[in-house]
Amino acid sequence: MSSPRQTDKQTAKPDSQPKRSMMLMAKFVAKYFRNFISSDPSAPFPAQKDRYVLYIQRGCPWAHRANIVRSLKGLEDIIQLSHVGDRDPANPDWGWSYDGAPGVDEKDPLYGFKYLRDLYLKADPNYKARYTVPMLWDKVNETVVNNESSEIIRSFYTAFDDLLPARLQEANKPDGGLLPKHLEKEIDEMNSWVYDTINNGVYKAGFAGNQKVYEEHVYPIFESLQRVEDHLQSRGTPYLFGEDITEADIRLYPSIARFDVAYNPIFKCNLKMIRHDFPRIHDWLRRLYWDESEKTNGGAFRKTTYFTPVSIPVPNLVISA
């Protein structure tokens, strides 16, 4: 799993003290690879088959959302996927590494690199920020296209549609596709508070350096989970914004899938559990996970969800609320 992040759209200076806690390091996530894939053949990064590689780490929820969309959109034969492993204990500041563990590539498929950092430094030898996933790489220009998950997934929605069968093109999706224009404002509003208090909230609580910081962040997590529960009840629909899956479902799912098995016991976000205390969220989670119909393109959520043993170095500095 990843450490906490800033807001999806925000940038900042990299941490100049790598020995500080992961919580403090997370406040300095600099992201200046912010390009988009385009359906325009003359664009700097045009949509082309076999041109791009999506780098992910299976435990990372930010990478998970990008992998979900890759599968939902049927881009498996268009965008190559590479799985990096855990951080190398011998070089923890170097970020994700290739170690050949189950589900992890032996080495970078393009250049044989051992660390994801080597790709960042190939793109920019002066790069000083964190080596994050997901990361989208362009084989032609030999550079990082984008390493912001919220922007990568929006590129995937429509940029490659001309290469896809009609049923997978957004223009032909029920109710406007994954980001319907008439729901975009509501989805953006939900994304904002879900990101702050759930997606990133569990990390802010889990990596808290003291009891006060932990309690400041752990209670809002459960207030927001109740808000999601009430939202599902009031709408009375299978998904967050109706009868069809939208971006809001995609962005919430990785956090809920990890909640009871990781965030609750490891990050001490344990006031309640999804399966016991939030029945509508639990039904929503199961619906997404088990569905193998065309709605999920044959099981995009289940196929990209990996339940494997995890070992996360969380500071043992707080007592559960």
C-alpha positions in Angstrom: 0.0 0.0 0.0 1.0 3.6 -0.6 1.6 6.3 2.0 -0.8 9.3 2.1 -0.9 11.9 -0.6 -1.8 15.5 -1.2 -4.9 16.3 -3.1 -5.1 14.8 -6.5 -4.5 18.1 -8.2 -1.9 19.6 -5.9 1.8 19.9 -6.3 4.5 20.8 -3.8 8.3 20.7 -3.3 9.9 17.3 -2.6 11.0 16.5 0.9 14.6 17.5 1.6 14.9 15.2 4.6 14.3 11.6 3.4 14.7 10.3 7.0 11.5 11.9 8.2 8.4 9.8 8.7 6.4 8.6 5.8 3.5 10.8 7.0 5.6 13.9 6.6 7.1 12.8 3.3 3.7 12.4 1.9 3.1 16.2 2.2 5.7 16.7 -0.5 4.5 14.8 -3.5 5.7 16.7 -6.5 4.0 15.8 -9.8 5.0 17.6 -12.9 4.4 14.8 -15.4 0.9 16.0 -16.2 0.3 15.2 -19.9 -2.7 13.6 -21.5 -3.3 11.0 -24.1 -5.3 12.4 -27.1 -7.3 10.9 -29.8 -5.7 13.5 -32.1 -3.0 11.8 -34.2 -1.0 15.0 -34.3 -0.9 15.4 -30.5 2.3 14.9 -28.5 0.9 11.8 -27.0 -1.6 10.3 -29.5 -3.7 7.2 -28.7 -1.8 4.3 -30.4 -1.8 0.6 -29.7 1.3 -0.8 -27.9 2.8 2.7 -27.4 2.2 3.0 -23.6 3.0 1.1 -20.5 1.0 1.5 -17.2 3.2 0.8 -14.2 1.4 -0.3 -11.0 2.0 -1.9 -7.6 -0.8 -4.3 -6.6 -1.2 -3.0 -3.1 -1.5 0.7 -4.1 -5.1 2.0 -4.2 -4.1 4.9 -6.5 -2.7 2.4 -9.0 -5.6 0.1 -8.5 -8.1 2.7 -9.8 -6.0 3.1 -13.0 -5.9 -0.7 -13.5 -9.7 -0.9 -13.0 -10.3 1.6 -15.8 -7.8 -0.2 -18.1 -9.8 -3.3 -17.6 -13.3 -1.7 -17.7 -12.4 0.0 -21.0 -10.9 -3.1 -22.6 -7.5 -1.6 -23.0 -5.5 -4.7 -22.0 -4.4 -5.3 -25.6 -3.7 -1.7 -26.2 -1.8 -0.5 -23.0 0.9 -2.8 -21.6 0.9 -3.4 -17.9 3.9 -3.8 -15.6 3.8 -4.9 -12.0 6.4 -3.5 -9.6 7.0 -5.0 -6.2 7.7 -3.7 -2.7 10.4 -1.2 -1.7 13.9 -2.6 -1.5 14.8 -2.7 2.2 18.4 -2.0 1.2 17.4 1.2 -0.7 14.0 2.3 0.8 14.3 5.8 -0.6 14.6 4.4 -4.1 10.9 3.4 -4.1 9.3 0.5 -5.8 11.5 -2.3 -7.1 11.3 -5.4 -9.3 11.9 -8.5 -7.2 10.2 -11.4 -9.1 7.9 -12.1 -6.2 4.5 -13.7 -7.1 2.6 -11.3 -9.3 5.7 -9.1 -9.8 7.8 -8.8 -12.9 11.4 -9.9 -12.7 12.6 -6.6 -14.2 11.3 -3.6 -16.1 10.0 -5.0 -19.4 11.4 -2.1 -21.5 15.0 -1.5 -20.2 15.6 -4.2 -17.7 15.7 -1.7 -14.8 15.5 -3.0 -11.2 13.8 0.1 -9.8 10.9 2.3 -11.0 13.1 5.3 -10.1 15.3 4.4 -13.1 12.4 5.2 -15.4 11.8 8.5 -13.7 15.4 9.4 -14.0 15.5 8.3 -17.6 12.7 10.7 -18.3 14.4 13.5 -16.3 17.9 13.0 -14.8 17.2 15.9 -12.4 13.9 14.5 -11.0 13.9 14.9 -7.2 10.4 13.9 -6.2 8.9 10.5 -5.2 8.8 7.6 -7.6 5.1 7.0 -7.5 2.6 4.6 -9.1 0.5 4.6 -11.2 2.8 5.9 -13.9 2.1 6.0 -17.6 5.1 5.7 -19.9 5.5 6.5 -23.5 7.7 4.1 -25.4 8.2 6.5 -28.4 9.2 9.6 -26.6 10.8 7.5 -23.8 9.3 9.6 -21.0 6.6 9.7 -18.3 3.3 10.8 -19.7 1.5 11.2 -16.4 1.8 10.0 -12.8 -1.5 11.4 -11.4 -4.1 8.6 -11.1 -7.1 11.0 -11.4 -5.8 12.3 -14.7 -4.7 8.9 -16.1 -8.1 7.4 -15.6 -9.8 10.3 -17.4 -7.4 9.9 -20.3 -8.4 6.3 -20.5 -12.2 7.1 -20.7 -12.2 8.4 -24.2 -8.7 8.8 -25.8 -8.6 5.2 -27.1 -12.2 4.9 -28.1 -11.5 4.9 -31.8 -9.5 1.7 -31.2 -12.2 -0.1 -29.3 -15.4 -1.9 -30.3 -18.6 0.2 -30.2 -19.9 -1.3 -27.0 -16.8 0.0 -25.1 -16.9 3.5 -26.4 -18.2 6.2 -24.0 -20.6 7.7 -26.6 -22.5 4.4 -26.6 -22.6 3.8 -22.9 -25.9 4.1 -20.9 -26.5 7.4 -19.3 -23.3 9.0 -20.6 -20.5 6.6 -19.6 -18.1 6.8 -16.7 -18.2 10.6 -16.3 -21.6 11.7 -17.6 -21.8 15.5 -18.2 -25.0 15.9 -16.3 -23.4 14.2 -13.2 -19.9 15.6 -13.4 -20.4 18.3 -10.8 -21.9 15.9 -8.3 -19.2 13.3 -9.0 -16.4 15.9 -8.5 -18.0 17.0 -5.2 -18.1 13.5 -3.9 -14.6 12.7 -5.2 -13.3 15.7 -3.1 -14.6 14.7 0.3 -14.1 10.9 -0.4 -10.5 11.6 -1.3 -9.8 13.8 1.8 -11.5 11.7 4.4 -11.5 8.1 3.1 -9.0 7.5 0.3 -6.3 9.6 1.9 -7.9 9.7 5.4 -6.9 6.2 6.3 -3.3 7.0 5.5 -3.4 10.2 7.5 -4.7 8.2 10.5 -2.5 5.1 9.9 0.7 7.1 9.7 -0.1 9.6 12.4 2.9 10.5 14.5 1.0 11.1 17.7 -2.4 10.4 19.3 -3.8 13.9 18.6 -3.1 13.6 14.8 -4.5 10.1 14.8 -7.8 11.1 16.5 -8.0 14.2 14.2 -8.2 12.0 11.2 -9.7 8.7 12.3 -13.2 10.1 13.3 -13.8 11.8 9.9 -13.2 8.5 8.1 -16.3 7.0 9.8 -18.4 10.1 9.4 -17.7 9.9 5.7 -18.4 6.2 5.5 -21.8 6.9 7.1 -22.3 9.7 4.5 -21.7 7.2 1.7 -24.1 4.7 3.4 -26.8 7.4 3.7 -26.2 8.4 0.1 -26.7 4.9 -1.2 -29.9 4.6 0.9 -31.3 7.9 -0.3 -30.7 7.1 -4.0 -31.8 3.5 -3.8 -29.6 2.6 -6.8 -27.0 -0.2 -7.1 -24.2 2.3 -7.8 -23.4 5.7 -6.3 -25.0 7.7 -9.1 -27.6 5.4 -10.6 -28.0 2.2 -12.5 -24.5 2.4 -14.0 -20.9 2.6 -12.8 -19.3 6.0 -12.8 -16.0 7.5 -11.8 -17.2 7.9 -8.2 -17.6 4.1 -7.9 -14.1 3.5 -9.3 -12.4 6.0 -7.0 -14.1 4.7 -3.8 -13.8 1.0 -4.5 -10.1 0.5 -3.9 -10.4 2.0 -0.4 -13.4 0.0 0.5 -12.0 -3.3 -0.8 -8.9 -2.7 1.5 -10.8 -1.4 4.5 -11.7 -4.5 6.6 -8.6 -6.5 5.6 -5.9 -3.8 6.0 -7.0 -0.3 7.1 -9.0 -1.6 10.1 -6.4 -3.9 11.7 -3.2 -2.3 10.5 -3.9 1.4 10.4 -6.2 1.2 13.5 -9.1 2.6 11.6 -11.2 0.2 13.6 -14.2 2.0 15.1 -16.3 0.0 12.7 -16.1 -2.5 9.8 -17.6 -2.4 6.4 -19.1 -5.8 6.5 -20.7 -5.4 10.0 -21.6 -1.7 10.2 -22.3 -0.4 6.7 -24.6 -2.9 5.0 -25.3 -0.8 1.9 -21.7 -0.1 1.3 -21.0 -3.8 1.8 -23.7 -4.8 -0.8 -22.3 -2.2 -3.2 -18.7 -3.6 -2.7 -19.9 -7.2 -3.3 -21.9 -6.1 -6.4 -18.8 -4.6 -8.0 -16.5 -7.3 -7.0 -18.6 -10.3 -8.1 -20.1 -8.9 -11.3 -18.8 -10.5 -14.5 -21.4 -9.1 -16.9 -20.8 -6.5 -19.7 -21.4 -3.8 -17.0 -17.9 -4.6 -15.6 -16.5 -5.9 -18.9 -16.3 -9.4 -17.6 -15.2 -8.7 -14.0 -12.9 -5.6 -14.1 -13.1 -5.0 -10.3 -12.5 -8.6 -9.2 -9.7 -9.3 -11.7 -7.8 -6.2 -10.6 -8.2 -6.8 -6.8 -5.5 -8.8 -5.1 -5.8 -10.0 -1.6 -2.2 -11.0 -0.5 -0.3 -10.8 2.8 0.9 -7.3 3.5 3.5 -5.9 5.9 3.4 -2.2 6.3 5.8 -0.3 8.6 3.2 1.8 10.5 4.4 3.8 13.5 3.2 2.2 16.8 2.7 5.6 18.4 -1.1 5.7 18.9 -3.8 3.8 20.8 -7.0 2.8 18.9 -9.8 5.3 19.3 
